[in-house]
């Protein structure tokens, strides 16, 4: 059985934190595309007061 994780949101007046995102697409069969990953990370970053200042993208395909 999977455990639910609680994400604590920062206080409204909390300072924003600079962060980088790493996006990876390993196979053509992977259903969570680079664009889907960007959207999910953007939503999480906004909720957590993160400013995404760099993106590392690995769209290569492995066997």
MDTraj code that builds the backbone (N, CA, C; nanometers):
import mdtraj as md
import numpy as np

residues = "UNK UNK UNK UNK UNK UNK UNK UNK UNK UNK UNK UNK UNK UNK UNK UNK UNK UNK UNK UNK UNK UNK UNK UNK UNK UNK UNK UNK UNK UNK UNK UNK UNK UNK UNK UNK UNK UNK UNK UNK UNK UNK UNK UNK UNK UNK UNK UNK UNK UNK UNK UNK UNK UNK UNK UNK UNK UNK UNK UNK UNK UNK UNK".split()
xyz = np.array([
    [0.0836, -0.1180, 0.0000],
    [0.0000, 0.0000, 0.0000],
    [0.0882, 0.1245, 0.0000],
    [0.0576, 0.2185, -0.0872],
    [0.1353, 0.3416, -0.0963],
    [0.0963, 0.4381, 0.0141],
    [0.1954, 0.5100, 0.0647],
    [0.1688, 0.6118, 0.1646],
    [0.1488, 0.7454, 0.0965],
    [0.0566, 0.8230, 0.1479],
    [0.0359, 0.9582, 0.0962],
    [0.1425, 1.0495, 0.1563],
    [0.1947, 1.1372, 0.0744],
    [0.2951, 1.2338, 0.1207],
    [0.2273, 1.3685, 0.1399],
    [0.2587, 1.4321, 0.2506],
    [0.2050, 1.5638, 0.2787],
    [0.3053, 1.6686, 0.2330],
    [0.2610, 1.7611, 0.1509],
    [0.3463, 1.8699, 0.1054],
    [0.3083, 1.9935, 0.1842],
    [0.4048, 2.0502, 0.2538],
    [0.3786, 2.1711, 0.3316],
    [0.4039, 2.2925, 0.2439],
    [0.3048, 2.3756, 0.2331],
    [0.3192, 2.4985, 0.1551],
    [0.3870, 2.6046, 0.2413],
    [0.4711, 2.6876, 0.1786],
    [0.5382, 2.7937, 0.2545],
    [0.4394, 2.9024, 0.2958],
    [0.4791, 2.9797, 0.3937],
    [0.3971, 3.0927, 0.4376],
    [0.3802, 3.1913, 0.3229],
    [0.2726, 3.2659, 0.3256],
    [0.2442, 3.3602, 0.2163],
    [0.3563, 3.4619, 0.1962],
    [0.4230, 3.5007, 0.3023],
    [0.5284, 3.6017, 0.2922],
    [0.6673, 3.5393, 0.2776],
    [0.6745, 3.4093, 0.2523],
    [0.8032, 3.3411, 0.2396],
    [0.8764, 3.3886, 0.1138],
    [1.0072, 3.3973, 0.1271],
    [1.0903, 3.4381, 0.0135],
    [1.0915, 3.3268, -0.0904],
    [1.0903, 3.3651, -0.2174],
    [1.0936, 3.2667, -0.3255],
    [1.2333, 3.2058, -0.3338],
    [1.2389, 3.0811, -0.3746],
    [1.3629, 3.0054, -0.3830],
    [1.3929, 2.9766, -0.5292],
    [1.5192, 2.9976, -0.5687],
    [1.5607, 2.9675, -0.7059],
    [1.5806, 2.8163, -0.7178],
    [1.5345, 2.7603, -0.8291],
    [1.5448, 2.6159, -0.8493],
    [1.5661, 2.5845, -0.9969],
    [1.6189, 2.4672, -1.0225],
    [1.6338, 2.4170, -1.1593],
    [1.5419, 2.2969, -1.1751],
    [1.5024, 2.2715, -1.2986],
    [1.4218, 2.1526, -1.3241],
    [1.4956, 2.0618, -1.4216],
    [1.4793, 1.9314, -1.4007],
    [1.5404, 1.8311, -1.4885],
    [1.4276, 1.7497, -1.5503],
    [1.4218, 1.7491, -1.6814],
    [1.3173, 1.6793, -1.7551],
    [1.3818, 1.5680, -1.8353],
    [1.3236, 1.4496, -1.8302],
    [1.3847, 1.3373, -1.9008],
    [1.2777, 1.2494, -1.9629],
    [1.2993, 1.2163, -2.0859],
    [1.2127, 1.1239, -2.1588],
    [1.3008, 1.0079, -2.2007],
    [1.2799, 0.8915, -2.1405],
    [1.3724, 0.7807, -2.1646],
    [1.3302, 0.6886, -2.2781],
    [1.2014, 0.6751, -2.3015],
    [1.1565, 0.5847, -2.4084],
    [1.0374, 0.6436, -2.4813],
    [1.0133, 0.5954, -2.6005],
    [0.8946, 0.6377, -2.6750],
    [0.7665, 0.5876, -2.6089],
    [0.7768, 0.4863, -2.5237],
    [0.6595, 0.4272, -2.4597],
    [0.6238, 0.4965, -2.3283],
    [0.7063, 0.5898, -2.2853],
    [0.6813, 0.6610, -2.1605],
    [0.5633, 0.7551, -2.1808],
    [0.4667, 0.7489, -2.0937],
    [0.3446, 0.8281, -2.1128],
    [0.3562, 0.9694, -2.0567],
    [0.4525, 0.9942, -1.9722],
    [0.4645, 1.1261, -1.9097],
    [0.5653, 1.2087, -1.9891],
    [0.5189, 1.2798, -2.0903],
    [0.6047, 1.3519, -2.1839],
    [0.6798, 1.4675, -2.1180],
    [0.7758, 1.5214, -2.1918],
    [0.8512, 1.6383, -2.1462],
    [0.7549, 1.7528, -2.1144],
    [0.6593, 1.7776, -2.2015],
    [0.5630, 1.8862, -2.1775],
    [0.4800, 1.8598, -2.0523],
    [0.4398, 1.7359, -2.0300],
    [0.3640, 1.7018, -1.9088],
    [0.4490, 1.7251, -1.7844],
    [0.5768, 1.6882, -1.7935],
    [0.6671, 1.7091, -1.6806],
    [0.6826, 1.8584, -1.6510],
    [0.6994, 1.9392, -1.7556],
    [0.7116, 2.0843, -1.7376],
    [0.5895, 2.1404, -1.6661],
    [0.4710, 2.0979, -1.7092],
    [0.3468, 2.1467, -1.6481],
    [0.3392, 2.1080, -1.5001],
    [0.3715, 1.9828, -1.4689],
    [0.3650, 1.9351, -1.3304],
    [0.4661, 2.0078, -1.2426],
    [0.5862, 2.0273, -1.2946],
    [0.6897, 2.0966, -1.2174],
    [0.6519, 2.2429, -1.1980],
    [0.5967, 2.3069, -1.3006],
    [0.5546, 2.4470, -1.2894],
    [0.4494, 2.4622, -1.1790],
    [0.3512, 2.3735, -1.1764],
    [0.2464, 2.3801, -1.0737],
    [0.3057, 2.3607, -0.9343],
    [0.3936, 2.2620, -0.9203],
    [0.4564, 2.2359, -0.7906],
    [0.5429, 2.3545, -0.7483],
    [0.6223, 2.4073, -0.8416],
    [0.7095, 2.5201, -0.8105],
    [0.6293, 2.6417, -0.7650],
    [0.5196, 2.6694, -0.8326],
    [0.4354, 2.7824, -0.7918],
    [0.3803, 2.7615, -0.6514],
    [0.3364, 2.6406, -0.6224],
    [0.2802, 2.6110, -0.4901],
    [0.3855, 2.6212, -0.3804],
    [0.5111, 2.5918, -0.4154],
    [0.6175, 2.5894, -0.3155],
    [0.7025, 2.7159, -0.3118],
    [0.6649, 2.8171, -0.3887],
    [0.7395, 2.9437, -0.3935],
    [0.8772, 2.9274, -0.4571],
    [0.8890, 2.8424, -0.5581],
    [1.0139, 2.8237, -0.6307],
    [1.0088, 2.9020, -0.7612],
    [1.1189, 2.9650, -0.7965],
    [1.1366, 3.0273, -0.9275],
    [1.2270, 2.9359, -1.0085],
    [1.1767, 2.8806, -1.1158],
    [1.2577, 2.7940, -1.2004],
    [1.3479, 2.8817, -1.2857],
    [1.4773, 2.8742, -1.2602],
    [1.5733, 2.9615, -1.3273],
    [1.6571, 2.8882, -1.4314],
    [1.6480, 2.7554, -1.4325],
    [1.7221, 2.6769, -1.5312],
    [1.6461, 2.5486, -1.5597],
    [1.6589, 2.5031, -1.6838],
    [1.5961, 2.3782, -1.7242],
    [1.7007, 2.2902, -1.7897],
    [1.7074, 2.1675, -1.7443],
    [1.7952, 2.0665, -1.8032],
    [1.7036, 1.9612, -1.8632],
    [1.7146, 1.9435, -1.9928],
    [1.6225, 1.8546, -2.0641],
    [1.7000, 1.7452, -2.1342],
    [1.6596, 1.6219, -2.1092],
    [1.7206, 1.5055, -2.1725],
    [1.6095, 1.4313, -2.2463],
    [1.5942, 1.4661, -2.3731],
    [1.4876, 1.4047, -2.4519],
    [1.5383, 1.2829, -2.5275],
    [1.6577, 1.2351, -2.4942],
    [1.7146, 1.1197, -2.5613],
    [1.6334, 0.9945, -2.5363],
    [1.6528, 0.8985, -2.6203],
    [1.5808, 0.7736, -2.6084],
    [1.6794, 0.6623, -2.5737],
    [1.6413, 0.5796, -2.4779],
    [1.7236, 0.4627, -2.4481],
    [1.6500, 0.3367, -2.4913],
    [1.7225, 0.2309, -2.4973],
    [1.6656, 0.1055, -2.5493],
    [1.5633, 0.0446, -2.4601],
])
top = md.Topology()
chain = top.add_chain()
for i, resn in enumerate(residues, 1):
    res = top.add_residue(resn, chain, resSeq=i)
    for name in ("N", "CA", "C"):
        top.add_atom(name, md.element.get_by_symbol(name[0]), res)
traj = md.Trajectory(xyz[None], top)
